[in-house]
């Protein structure tokens, strides 16, 4: 799949409802292509991710939720990389301007991706974890005071990182 229309058609037939337009679908596919992947379907019509750099064209089961999550991560990584490039002391004004335009584009994409991410199963996991941490923090705050509660919260965050596919980089 390299065309947004193909992805949207597949989603209408196989995936739960998500609010996504053709431009957004194409953005997702463009990110996949930029990372040497493409989407396809297996014999049963399930969505799969194909590694185009692999001679065997290995495939992995994939979902639209996985697609959105991966693209969110890649966008975040590109924002971090672009930020670091902009901080280099020996950068020319022309290079800085080019990076600034790239950053503006990445930030616009980030806003779109955040709305798409909110429709995934992973958004519910992030929200649940945030709620659990907040409730534990408030209970600890009431028992032990601010310093101890903040320390315990920091430990809990370190001890309970989000798993792959749960937008752990954000």
C-alpha positions, 0 to 999 in steps of 0.5 A: 500500500502506497496510496492513501485511498488504498489504506482508507479502503482497507480501514473501511473493510477491516478496522474499527472506525477512526476519523482520518482523512486522505491527507493524514493517511498519506502522511502515515504512509510517507513516514513508513516509506521514509523508514523503509517500510510499506503496508500490505495485506496477507492472504487473509486480508490482515494488515502487515508491515513489510521491511523493504530493506530485507531481501526476504521482505519479512512481514509483521502483523500490524494494525492501524494503531501500530501504524499511528504509534510508530509514526508518532515515535518517528515524528518525535525522534525527528523533532529531537534530532532537528532540535539538536541540529539547530543547537550546533554552534557552527550552523549557518544562517541558511542551514538554520532557516532550513531546519526551522522550516523543517521543525515547523512542519514536524510540529504541524505533523505532531499536532495531527498525529496527536489527534490520531493517537488519541483514537488508538488503544494506546491512548487509553493505556497512557491515560490509565497509567497517568490516572494511577500515578496521579492517584498514588501521588495524591495519596502519598502526598497526604500521608508523607508530604511533598518531598517524599511524594515527589520522590516516590512518584519519580521512582514509580515512573522509572519502575513502570515505563511504557512498553513498546507500542505504548508511545513510551518516547513521549 
